[in-house]
Amino acid sequence: MTAPHEHPGEHPPEPDHVPMTKIAVVLVTALVVFVVGGLWSASVQRGETGSVRADVSPAPSLAGSTEVGIVYQRPFAEDPRAPSGSSASPRPSEPPNASLERARRRLETSGWVDRDAGTVHVPIEDAMEIVAKRGRL
């Protein structure tokens, strides 16, 4: 009986040659790139926010302004679409909670928004019941 590699036309298997030096160089290079990238990103974060922690962010520089970029943020009191004499608008002679209480009453009751246009306001629960029964308001 002959060994399997002794058949005519077959060659004995070659030993595995793993280039350990190249693998070590690639691993060390990757580690160095990772560490340098981490240090660089930490320095950028520290420069932007003054901290490496993610929960510390700079205060928005345009907070409270009416125009941010190209978007105009109109205050609700100046919105021409708001109904005149809106019950949600603050009144200087009332305590701050009175305005909130008026808005809550309006949300919890039914009434006309614009009688001529046939627009009404209804509580959300009532509106959901109407939609469930009729399929529309």
C-alpha positions in Angstrom: 0.0 0.0 0.0 1.3 3.4 -0.9 0.8 6.7 1.0 -1.6 9.2 -0.6 1.1 11.6 -1.6 3.0 8.9 -3.5 0.4 8.6 -6.3 1.7 9.7 -9.6 1.0 13.4 -10.3 0.4 14.3 -6.7 2.7 16.6 -4.8 3.1 16.6 -1.0 1.2 19.5 0.7 3.3 22.6 1.3 3.8 23.9 4.8 1.8 27.1 5.7 3.8 30.2 5.6 2.0 32.9 7.6 3.8 36.3 7.3 3.7 37.0 11.1 5.8 40.1 10.7 3.4 41.7 8.2 0.4 40.9 10.4 2.1 42.4 13.4 3.0 45.6 11.5 -0.6 46.0 10.3 -2.0 45.4 13.8 0.4 47.9 15.4 -0.3 50.5 12.7 -4.1 50.1 13.2 -3.7 50.5 16.9 -1.6 53.6 16.5 -4.2 55.1 14.1 -7.0 54.3 16.5 -5.3 55.9 19.5 -4.2 59.0 17.5 -7.8 59.4 16.1 -9.3 59.0 19.6 -6.9 61.7 21.0 -7.7 64.0 18.1 -11.5 63.6 18.5 -11.2 64.2 22.3 -9.3 67.4 21.6 -11.9 68.6 19.1 -14.7 67.8 21.6 -12.9 69.6 24.4 -12.3 72.6 22.1 -16.0 72.8 21.0 -17.7 72.2 24.4 -15.0 72.6 27.0 -15.5 69.0 28.1 -15.0 65.5 26.8 -18.3 64.4 28.2 -21.1 64.0 25.7 -23.9 65.5 27.9 -22.3 69.0 28.0 -23.1 71.0 24.9 -22.6 74.7 24.2 -25.5 77.1 24.7 -27.2 77.9 21.4 -26.0 81.3 20.3 -29.3 82.3 18.6 -31.8 81.0 21.2 -34.7 83.3 21.6 -34.1 85.2 18.4 -36.9 85.5 15.9 -34.8 84.5 12.9 -32.5 81.5 12.9 -30.7 80.9 9.6 -33.4 81.5 6.9 -36.3 80.4 9.1 -38.3 83.2 10.6 -39.8 82.1 14.0 -42.8 84.4 14.5 -44.0 84.7 18.1 -47.5 83.3 18.6 -48.8 86.7 19.7 -47.8 88.2 16.4 -49.1 85.4 14.2 -51.8 86.8 11.8 -53.4 83.3 11.6 -54.3 83.4 15.4 -57.9 84.4 15.9 -58.3 87.9 17.3 -58.9 88.0 21.0 -57.6 84.5 21.3 -58.3 83.0 24.7 -54.8 81.6 24.9 -53.1 85.0 24.6 -51.8 86.3 27.9 -53.4 89.3 29.5 -51.2 91.6 31.6 -53.8 92.2 34.3 -54.2 88.4 35.1 -52.0 86.1 37.0 -49.8 83.8 34.8 -51.9 80.7 35.6 -55.2 82.4 34.4 -54.0 82.3 30.8 -53.2 78.6 31.2 -56.6 78.0 32.8 -58.4 79.8 29.9 -56.5 77.6 27.4 -57.4 74.5 29.3 -61.1 75.4 29.4 -61.1 76.0 25.7 -59.5 72.6 25.0 -62.1 70.9 27.2 -65.2 72.6 25.7 -66.9 73.1 22.4 -67.5 76.4 20.7 -67.2 78.5 17.5 -63.8 79.5 16.2 -65.3 81.2 13.1 -69.1 81.0 12.8 -69.2 82.4 9.2 -66.7 79.8 8.0 -68.4 77.1 10.1 -65.3 76.3 12.1 -65.7 74.9 15.6 -63.4 73.6 18.3 -64.2 70.4 20.1 -62.4 68.4 22.8 -60.1 65.8 21.4 -62.0 62.9 23.0 -65.2 64.1 21.4 -63.5 64.5 18.0 -62.2 60.9 18.3 -65.6 59.6 19.0 -67.1 61.4 16.1 -64.4 60.1 13.7 -64.9 56.6 15.1 -68.7 56.7 14.5 -68.9 58.7 11.2 -65.4 58.1 9.8 -64.8 61.9 9.6 -65.5 65.1 11.5 
